[in-house]
Amino acid sequence: MGTVTNGGGPGEQSAVIGTGADSSTADQTGHGDVERTLGTLRSLNPLVTVPDAADAGPLTIDDLYRSHRMGMVRLAILLVDDISSAEDAVQEAFAGLYKQWGSLRDTGAAVGYLRTAVVNSCRSMLRRRRTARAYVPPDPGTARSAESLAIMSHEHRAVVEALSGLAPRQREVLVLRYYGGLSEAEIAEATGLSKGTVKSTASRAVGKLGELMRSAME
């Protein structure tokens, strides 16, 4: 099994990007409340303590699988809505990681590869799902797995329900930002968008999410 140097713990937090509005404006428009609610998603992604390379030696794929698989599955659930598809996306990502292992310089690069692979796999699944639904009406009973919602609190479920009403790009940006805690640059890398597009998409998505959550409470 290959190894990779520990170039920064995958549990390290990244700076959270802004939406382009100051705090007073955010509160006036409702963005502040929505962002605080979205912030609860971080509790679904607990920081993982990774052994220091000096003590435990270079990390292996097995180490990354144990420390990151569940977090990646939960990320995928927030993008595709069901645990079976999410697990498939993560399995594909780790299979790709195995093939690319020799070219990855450190742990950070490996985790970045996994994250991008999961996002791309989820995009492909959603495209196939939309194509299928053009010919076959969706089954309301399988729209969202009860099992995937069962791992979340009531507050988290409310956020996920609202997230499903966003456009795919908006949803990706918010999930990566608030669940993943990624920086603007990291989101741009994972999604293939420019940093400017990430920032504007986040701002519009927060506003739209607020509308959806208010409508759900009426």
Secondary structure as UniProt FT lines:
FT   STRAND          3..4
FT   TURN            10..11
FT   HELIX           23..29
FT   HELIX           31..39
FT   HELIX           40..44
FT   HELIX           53..56
FT   STRAND          59..60
FT   HELIX           61..80
FT   HELIX           83..100
FT   HELIX           101..103
FT   HELIX           107..133
FT   TURN            134..135
FT   HELIX           140..142
FT   HELIX           146..150
FT   HELIX           154..163
FT   TURN            164..165
FT   HELIX           168..174
FT   HELIX           175..179
FT   HELIX           184..191
FT   HELIX           195..217
//
